Amino acid sequence: MAEHLKRFDTDTPQINTGDTAWILVSSALVFIMVPGVGYFYSGMARSKNAVSLVFLCMIAMAVVSIQWILLGFSLALSDKSGNKFIGDATYGLLLDVADRPHPNAPSIPANVYAIFQCMFAALTPALALGGAAERIRIFPAIVFTFVWTTIVYDPIAYWSWAPNGWLFTMGSLDYAGGTPVHIASGFGALAFSIILGKRHGFGSEKFEPHNYLNIILGTSLLWFGWFGFNGGSAVAANGRAGMASSVTHIAACMGGLSWSVVAYFRNGKKFSSFHFCSGAIAGLVAITPASGFVAPWAALVFGLVAGVCCHYAVDFKEKFGFDDALDVFAVHGIGGMVGNLLTGIFASKAVAELNGSYIDGGWIDHHWKQLAIQLAASTSGAAWSFVITSIILLTLNLIPSLHLRIDEESELHGTDVAEMGEHGYKFAGSHLPLRSVNSPSTMESGGAARPATLVSTDQQSVKSSISEVAEKQVEGTAVNAL
């Protein structure tokens, strides 16, 4: 069995209470990333879709958690299966998962490891659903989430992390989910955006974030949770966990700065909180597969390259005409591939040795074929996710009760009202004065201010009007009121 992901400090499996406590805390940290994604997505979307995006993330967590108990953990991480592609039913219903450790985490109980990995599984389809934002029905999304987790996420996780997975035994280095989480969700979102088609008005209207505070809040929750996401993947409280946490923070900082600087010179020398937040997440995505393998100085490179590459990748959707509403493909798909490939260059034997593990390293340790292995892992994960996601979506669309897309009128009203009968923003009346909007969203790409838009807080106009003018009024009011 490959040694490169050995997480423990001795070869004698023994439950360690400190390690167990750290992984329980890390599970809670990763949990908070799910609503973090929801708030980030809701801020990027138009106000009439804000609630449904947070709800989709939360309900995805519930669906995946049930799937994980029923069969997901066993399919994704069974150590009893001799199959190189998928696990077996050994741990179905978690019946054979108790205090005894799992080979991937020999110093903590297997049930603690199971709940920690459950949070990873729950986060991934929530990310992928961003590719269908503002136009997907909720009930088919629930069905999709269960099926997608079973036949897309679970196999890729097994390849990457299970003791007999084919990528794991080949020597692929993926510390915390570059391929199973980010590449899988990014290319799944790309399939979503292509098969569901464009939002009405895409290309002729300018869709802009409606709430920058939600974007900042979501980014903060994600950044906070990522310390458990990467640091917890050591599945022990040791120096390697500390290193993973350190490089995570460094890459996020550099990613936010590099994206912001590039955008500053491309957009009329105006800074944007949205650009910084997007870059920080790109840095976090890129460092994920490398977090337990690279030194702090290398994290600067990961953040820099990811911030620049993912920034320019956002242009793809306009150039090639697919409507990835929330840039999931650019940030997670491309960011995950950047991180995987850079891991093949900067993975260090010395970092792995912090907990007694051994790897051949990457190019900096003269292990030249590691980059090719990382490329194989990236392309196989991307291809599997894109193709199988497409098949799932096309199949669901053939079932009358499970057609994916809402109708045009519902899309104009917004998914909050059409799918949930709820509003993200309600105002007490029209006693507030008209206000002009002078936020980053009123700035043209060249930096020139557009004419200020007068907005009203009249509740009836928010609820009843489906015109674009009314939508801009709601969005402007939300920005000023918050």
Secondary structure as the mmCIF struct_conf table of DSSP 4:
data_model
#
loop_
_struct_conf.conf_type_id
_struct_conf.id
_struct_conf.beg_label_comp_id
_struct_conf.beg_label_asym_id
_struct_conf.beg_label_seq_id
_struct_conf.end_label_comp_id
_struct_conf.end_label_asym_id
_struct_conf.end_label_seq_id
TURN_TY1_P TURN_TY1_P1 HIS A 4 LEU A 5
BEND BEND1 ASP A 9 THR A 12
HELX_RH_AL_P HELX_RH_AL_P1 THR A 17 MET A 44
BEND BEND2 ALA A 45 ALA A 45
HELX_RH_3T_P HELX_RH_3T_P1 SER A 47 ASN A 49
HELX_RH_AL_P HELX_RH_AL_P2 ALA A 50 GLN A 67
HELX_RH_PI_P HELX_RH_PI_P1 TRP A 68 GLY A 72
HELX_RH_AL_P HELX_RH_AL_P3 PHE A 73 LEU A 77
BEND BEND3 ASP A 79 LYS A 80
BEND BEND4 LYS A 84 PHE A 85
BEND BEND5 ALA A 89 ALA A 89
TURN_TY1_P TURN_TY1_P2 THR A 90 TYR A 91
HELX_RH_3T_P HELX_RH_3T_P2 GLY A 92 LEU A 94
TURN_TY1_P TURN_TY1_P3 LEU A 95 ASP A 96
BEND BEND6 ALA A 98 ARG A 100
HELX_LH_PP_P HELX_LH_PP_P1 PRO A 101 PRO A 101
STRN STRN1 HIS A 102 HIS A 102
TURN_TY1_P TURN_TY1_P4 PRO A 103 ASN A 104
STRN STRN2 ALA A 105 ALA A 105
TURN_TY1_P TURN_TY1_P5 PRO A 106 SER A 107
BEND BEND7 ILE A 108 ILE A 108
HELX_RH_AL_P HELX_RH_AL_P4 ALA A 110 ALA A 128
HELX_RH_3T_P HELX_RH_3T_P3 LEU A 129 ALA A 132
TURN_TY1_P TURN_TY1_P6 ALA A 133 GLU A 134
BEND BEND8 ARG A 135 ARG A 135
STRN STRN3 ILE A 136 ILE A 136
HELX_RH_AL_P HELX_RH_AL_P5 ILE A 138 TRP A 148
HELX_RH_PI_P HELX_RH_PI_P2 THR A 149 TYR A 153
HELX_RH_AL_P HELX_RH_AL_P6 ASP A 154 TRP A 161
BEND BEND9 ALA A 162 ALA A 162
TURN_TY1_P TURN_TY1_P7 PRO A 163 ASN A 164
HELX_RH_AL_P HELX_RH_AL_P7 TRP A 166 MET A 170
TURN_TY1_P TURN_TY1_P8 GLY A 171 GLY A 171
BEND BEND10 TYR A 175 ALA A 176
HELX_RH_PI_P HELX_RH_PI_P3 GLY A 178 ILE A 183
HELX_RH_AL_P HELX_RH_AL_P8 ALA A 184 LEU A 196
HELX_LH_PP_P HELX_LH_PP_P2 LYS A 198 ARG A 199
TURN_TY1_P TURN_TY1_P9 HIS A 200 GLY A 201
STRN STRN4 PHE A 202 PHE A 202
TURN_TY1_P TURN_TY1_P10 GLY A 203 SER A 204
STRN STRN5 GLU A 205 GLU A 205
BEND BEND11 HIS A 210 HIS A 210
HELX_RH_AL_P HELX_RH_AL_P9 TYR A 212 GLY A 231
HELX_RH_3T_P HELX_RH_3T_P4 GLY A 232 ALA A 234
BEND BEND12 VAL A 235 ASN A 238
HELX_RH_AL_P HELX_RH_AL_P10 GLY A 239 ARG A 266
TURN_TY1_P TURN_TY1_P11 ASN A 267 GLY A 268
BEND BEND13 LYS A 269 LYS A 269
HELX_RH_AL_P HELX_RH_AL_P11 SER A 273 ILE A 287
HELX_RH_3T_P HELX_RH_3T_P5 THR A 288 ALA A 290
TURN_TY1_P TURN_TY1_P12 SER A 291 PHE A 293
HELX_RH_AL_P HELX_RH_AL_P12 PRO A 296 ALA A 313
TURN_TY1_P TURN_TY1_P13 VAL A 314 ASP A 315
HELX_RH_AL_P HELX_RH_AL_P13 PHE A 316 PHE A 320
TURN_TY1_P TURN_TY1_P14 GLY A 321 GLY A 321
TURN_TY1_P TURN_TY1_P15 ALA A 325 LEU A 326
HELX_RH_AL_P HELX_RH_AL_P14 VAL A 328 VAL A 328
HELX_RH_PI_P HELX_RH_PI_P4 PHE A 329 ILE A 334
HELX_RH_AL_P HELX_RH_AL_P15 GLY A 335 PHE A 346
HELX_RH_AL_P HELX_RH_AL_P16 LYS A 349 ALA A 352
HELX_RH_3T_P HELX_RH_3T_P6 GLU A 353 ASN A 355
TURN_TY1_P TURN_TY1_P16 GLY A 356 GLY A 356
HELX_RH_3T_P HELX_RH_3T_P7 TRP A 363 ASP A 365
TURN_TY1_P TURN_TY1_P17 HIS A 366 HIS A 366
TURN_TY1_P TURN_TY1_P18 TRP A 368 LYS A 369
HELX_RH_AL_P HELX_RH_AL_P17 GLN A 370 ASN A 397
TURN_TY1_P TURN_TY1_P19 LEU A 398 LEU A 398
BEND BEND14 ILE A 399 ILE A 399
HELX_RH_3T_P HELX_RH_3T_P8 PRO A 400 LEU A 402
STRN STRN6 ARG A 405 ARG A 405
HELX_LH_PP_P HELX_LH_PP_P3 ILE A 406 ASP A 407
HELX_RH_AL_P HELX_RH_AL_P18 GLU A 408 HIS A 413
HELX_RH_AL_P HELX_RH_AL_P19 THR A 415 THR A 415
HELX_RH_PI_P HELX_RH_PI_P5 ASP A 416 MET A 420
BEND BEND15 GLY A 421 GLY A 421
BEND BEND16 GLY A 424 GLY A 424
BEND BEND17 ALA A 428 ALA A 428
BEND BEND18 SER A 430 SER A 430
BEND BEND19 LEU A 432 LEU A 432
HELX_LH_PP_P HELX_LH_PP_P4 PRO A 433 LEU A 434
STRN STRN7 ARG A 435 SER A 436
BEND BEND20 SER A 439 SER A 439
HELX_RH_3T_P HELX_RH_3T_P9 PRO A 440 THR A 442
STRN STRN8 MET A 443 MET A 443
TURN_TY1_P TURN_TY1_P20 SER A 445 GLY A 446
BEND BEND21 GLY A 447 GLY A 447
HELX_LH_PP_P HELX_LH_PP_P5 ALA A 448 ALA A 448
STRN STRN9 ALA A 449 ALA A 449
HELX_LH_PP_P HELX_LH_PP_P6 ARG A 450 THR A 453
STRN STRN10 LEU A 454 VAL A 455
HELX_RH_AL_P HELX_RH_AL_P20 GLN A 459 SER A 464
BEND BEND22 SER A 467 SER A 467
HELX_RH_AL_P HELX_RH_AL_P21 GLU A 468 ALA A 481
#
